[in-house]
Amino acid sequence: MEHKTKIVLDTKGGDRGASALVKGAALALERFPQLEFVLAGDEAALAEECAALNIPRERAEILDAPGEITNYDNPAEAFYTKADSSLLRGLDTLSSRDDLFGMITCGSTGAALTGAMRYLSGEHPVRPALAAVLPAQTGGFTCLVDTGATIDCTSAMLCHFAHLGSDFMRSMYGIENPKVGLLSNGSEPTKGNKLVKETHPLLAADGELNFVGNVEGSEALSGVCDVLVCDGFAGNQVLKVTEGTAKRMMTDIMRYAKKTGSADAEKLFFHLMGVYDIGALGGGIILGVTKPVIKARGNADERAVVSVAEMLLNMAEHRAVFDRNRNHI
């Protein structure tokens, strides 16, 4: 009998509303027969949406959670004042039930991280990191960590992130000894700001890491490293600049295709869309917790729900990375 994987979907906090996310859940259920959901949100509204979409109730449990955490709420305060929110109630339920594998949320990143630390810390709590898996030039993937969870980091934090990223790439992609790079403004060990200069010798001296040195932004997705480590501010900028450049490139190619009527240019456009459509790759993965939580974009649509659900199904085959915590800091 095929193994079932059940995940929590936070239906609040997204820009497009619960309806779009439930439609995404319906599409994901059609595509993946082994998938089941727990939909967290307004019970009556979700029941109505499920009925309208003919979603089998045995595959979509509803968790009543009338509250909502917005991006304007203080994450720490919301933890105490909005315990009935779909985000926190979903995390609480995820932590307390063995039949639940992971969770998807489009809500507040800060609240998701705070909640994950509270409910999914494990026996030895560590600082979680937000990672993004991006396509590399070599045809593989690069894990960028951190992408916004911690803006102001210490060198010890970056070393910790390097271990989290290495564990993830080893478990998810079977890379026995992941190459770790440190984002800097030059490849030489002497380059970088104060944080990078302090971190470089620590990574080089860590015998558990395969540290390949500093990596410039232009080489971030070249495949020179499997894990690219940086503070959350720099990582967020790398992520967004990469996405913005890809969008600009796609727009220019399509304009050229329409202007010239070139069928080859149009084919190139659709090919590159499949490679560089970062929105379709899923979302940010919270590392350092006992179960996977994926922070999808605030404007996530139906397609994004399907992509993130597929991401979690793939992770379900590689649970080991979430079964233990490293206590580096």
C-alpha positions in Angstrom: 0.0 0.0 0.0 1.3 3.4 -0.9 2.6 5.5 2.0 0.5 8.6 2.7 2.1 12.0 3.5 -0.1 14.5 5.3 0.9 18.1 5.5 -0.6 21.2 7.1 -1.5 24.1 4.8 -2.0 27.5 6.5 -4.7 29.1 4.4 -4.3 32.6 5.9 -1.6 35.2 5.6 -1.3 35.1 1.8 -2.0 38.0 -0.6 -4.5 36.0 -2.7 -6.7 34.7 0.1 -7.6 31.3 1.3 -9.6 30.5 -1.9 -6.5 30.4 -4.1 -4.6 28.2 -1.6 -7.4 25.7 -1.3 -7.6 25.6 -5.1 -3.9 24.8 -5.1 -4.5 22.1 -2.5 -7.2 20.6 -4.8 -4.7 20.6 -7.7 -2.0 19.0 -5.6 -4.4 16.2 -4.4 -5.2 15.4 -8.0 -1.6 15.2 -9.0 -0.3 13.3 -6.0 -2.4 10.4 -4.8 -0.2 9.8 -1.8 -0.8 13.4 -0.5 -3.3 14.5 2.2 -3.8 17.9 3.8 -4.8 19.5 7.1 -6.2 22.9 6.1 -5.9 25.5 8.9 -8.2 28.4 8.8 -11.9 29.4 9.1 -13.7 26.1 9.4 -17.0 27.1 7.7 -15.4 28.8 4.8 -12.9 26.0 4.2 -15.7 23.4 4.3 -17.6 25.4 1.7 -14.5 25.7 -0.5 -13.7 22.0 -0.3 -17.3 21.1 -1.2 -17.2 23.5 -4.2 -14.0 21.9 -5.4 -15.1 18.3 -4.7 -12.2 17.8 -2.5 -12.6 14.4 -0.7 -13.0 15.1 3.0 -10.9 12.0 3.9 -8.0 13.7 2.2 -8.5 17.2 3.5 -9.0 17.5 7.3 -10.0 21.0 8.5 -8.4 22.6 11.5 -10.5 25.5 12.8 -8.2 28.6 13.4 -10.1 31.9 13.2 -7.2 34.1 14.0 -4.6 35.5 11.5 -1.1 36.9 11.9 -0.3 39.7 9.4 3.0 41.1 8.4 2.2 44.2 10.5 2.1 42.1 13.7 5.1 41.8 15.9 6.1 38.1 15.7 7.0 37.8 19.4 3.8 39.6 20.6 1.6 37.6 18.1 2.8 34.4 19.7 1.0 35.4 22.9 -1.9 37.4 21.5 -2.8 35.3 18.5 -2.6 31.7 19.6 -5.8 30.9 17.7 -4.1 32.0 14.4 -3.9 29.5 11.5 -0.1 29.8 11.6 0.5 29.0 15.2 -2.3 26.5 15.6 -1.0 24.8 12.5 2.6 24.6 13.9 1.2 23.4 17.3 -0.7 20.6 15.6 2.2 19.7 13.4 4.4 19.3 16.5 1.9 17.2 18.4 0.9 14.7 15.8 3.1 11.9 14.4 1.0 11.5 11.3 1.8 15.0 10.1 5.1 15.5 8.1 5.4 19.2 7.4 3.7 22.5 6.8 3.2 25.2 4.2 2.6 28.9 5.1 2.5 32.1 3.1 2.2 34.2 6.3 4.7 36.3 8.2 8.3 35.0 8.0 9.1 36.3 11.4 6.1 34.6 13.0 6.8 31.4 11.1 10.4 31.3 12.4 9.3 32.3 16.0 6.6 29.6 16.0 8.9 27.0 14.5 11.5 27.7 17.3 8.7 27.3 19.9 7.0 24.2 18.6 9.6 22.3 16.6 12.9 23.0 18.4 13.6 19.4 19.5 15.7 18.3 22.5 18.5 20.7 21.8 17.2 24.0 20.4 19.3 25.7 17.8 18.9 28.9 15.8 16.9 28.1 12.6 17.9 29.4 9.2 15.9 30.1 6.1 17.3 28.4 3.1 16.5 28.5 -0.6 17.4 25.9 -3.2 18.3 27.5 -6.5 19.3 26.0 -9.9 23.0 25.9 -10.5 24.8 26.2 -13.9 26.0 22.6 -13.6 22.4 21.3 -13.7 22.3 20.6 -9.9 21.2 22.9 -7.1 22.8 25.4 -4.7 21.4 25.8 -1.1 21.6 29.5 -0.2 21.5 30.0 3.5 20.5 32.3 5.3 18.0 34.2 3.1 16.4 36.4 5.7 15.8 34.7 9.0 18.8 36.5 10.7 19.9 39.8 9.3 22.7 40.6 11.8 24.8 37.4 12.2 27.9 36.4 14.1 30.6 34.2 12.6 29.4 31.3 14.9 25.9 31.6 13.3 27.4 31.4 9.8 29.3 28.3 10.7 26.1 26.8 12.1 24.2 27.7 8.9 27.0 25.9 6.9 26.3 22.7 8.9 22.5 23.0 8.4 22.9 23.5 4.7 25.4 20.7 4.4 23.1 18.3 6.2 20.2 19.3 4.0 22.1 18.8 0.7 23.5 15.5 1.9 20.2 14.1 2.8 18.0 15.6 0.0 20.4 15.3 -2.9 22.7 12.5 -1.9 25.8 14.8 -2.0 28.2 12.9 0.2 30.5 15.8 1.0 28.8 19.1 0.0 31.1 21.9 -1.0 30.5 25.0 1.2 31.3 28.5 0.0 31.2 31.8 1.8 29.6 34.8 0.0 32.1 37.6 -0.3 33.2 40.5 -2.6 36.3 38.6 -3.7 37.5 35.0 -3.8 40.7 35.8 -1.8 40.7 34.9 1.9 41.6 38.5 2.7 38.5 39.9 1.0 35.1 40.6 2.7 33.7 42.7 5.5 34.4 42.1 9.1 31.9 39.3 9.5 33.3 37.4 6.4 36.9 37.8 7.5 36.0 36.5 10.9 34.1 33.5 9.5 36.5 32.4 6.8 39.1 30.9 9.2 36.4 29.2 11.3 34.9 27.5 8.3 38.4 26.5 7.0 39.3 25.0 10.3 36.1 23.0 10.7 36.9 19.4 9.8 33.3 18.4 9.3 32.9 20.9 6.4 34.1 20.8 2.9 34.9 24.5 2.7 36.0 25.7 -0.7 36.6 29.4 0.2 35.0 32.7 -0.6 32.6 32.9 -3.5 31.7 36.1 -5.3 28.1 37.0 -6.2 28.8 36.4 -9.9 29.6 32.7 -9.1 26.7 32.2 -6.6 24.9 29.8 -9.0 27.8 28.6 -11.0 27.9 25.3 -9.2 31.3 26.0 -7.6 29.6 25.2 -4.2 26.6 23.2 -3.1 26.0 25.4 0.0 26.5 29.2 -0.1 26.6 30.8 3.3 25.8 34.4 4.2 23.9 36.6 6.6 20.2 37.0 6.0 20.5 40.5 4.6 23.0 39.5 1.9 21.2 36.2 1.2 17.8 37.9 0.7 19.4 40.4 -1.8 21.0 37.5 -3.7 17.7 35.8 -3.9 15.7 38.8 -5.0 18.4 40.1 -7.5 18.5 36.7 -9.0 14.8 36.6 -9.4 14.7 40.1 -10.8 17.4 39.4 -13.3 15.6 36.2 -14.4 12.3 38.1 -14.9 14.1 40.9 -16.9 15.8 38.3 -19.1 12.5 36.4 -19.7 10.7 39.7 -20.6 13.4 40.8 -23.1 13.4 37.4 -24.8 9.6 37.3 -25.2 9.6 40.9 -26.5 12.3 39.9 -29.0 10.2 36.8 -30.0 7.1 38.9 -30.6 9.0 41.6 -32.5 10.8 39.2 -34.8 8.3 36.4 -34.9 11.1 34.0 -34.1 9.8 30.6 -33.1 13.3 29.7 -31.8 13.3 32.7 -29.4 9.8 31.6 -28.2 11.1 28.1 -27.6 14.1 29.5 -25.7 11.7 31.6 -23.5 9.7 28.6 -22.4 12.9 26.5 -21.9 14.4 29.2 -19.6 11.1 29.7 -17.8 11.4 26.1 -16.6 14.9 26.7 -15.4 14.7 30.2 -13.9 11.1 30.4 -12.6 12.1 30.7 -9.0 8.5 31.1 -7.9 7.9 27.5 -9.1 10.8 26.1 -7.1 8.8 26.3 -3.9 9.8 28.5 -1.0 12.1 29.1 1.8 12.9 26.0 3.9 13.2 26.5 7.7 16.3 24.4 8.7 17.2 23.5 12.2 13.8 22.2 13.3 12.4 18.7 13.7 9.9 18.9 10.9 10.0 20.7 7.6 8.2 24.1 7.4 8.3 25.8 4.0 7.6 29.6 3.9 6.0 30.2 0.5 5.8 33.7 -1.0 3.1 36.0 0.2 1.7 36.1 -3.3 1.7 32.4 -3.8 -0.9 31.1 -6.2 -2.4 27.7 -6.9 0.7 26.6 -8.8 3.0 27.5 -6.0 1.0 25.3 -3.6 1.5 22.4 -5.9 5.2 23.1 -6.2 5.7 23.3 -2.5 3.6 20.2 -1.8 5.8 18.3 -4.3 8.9 19.7 -2.5 7.6 18.3 0.8 6.8 15.0 -0.8 10.4 14.8 -1.9 11.6 15.6 1.6 9.3 12.9 3.0 11.7 10.4 1.4 14.7 12.0 3.2 13.4 12.6 6.7 16.8 12.1 8.4 17.8 15.8 8.0 14.9 16.8 10.2 15.3 14.1 12.8 18.2 15.6 14.6 19.5 19.1 15.5 23.1 20.4 15.6 23.9 22.4 18.6 26.7 24.6 17.2 25.6 27.9 18.8 
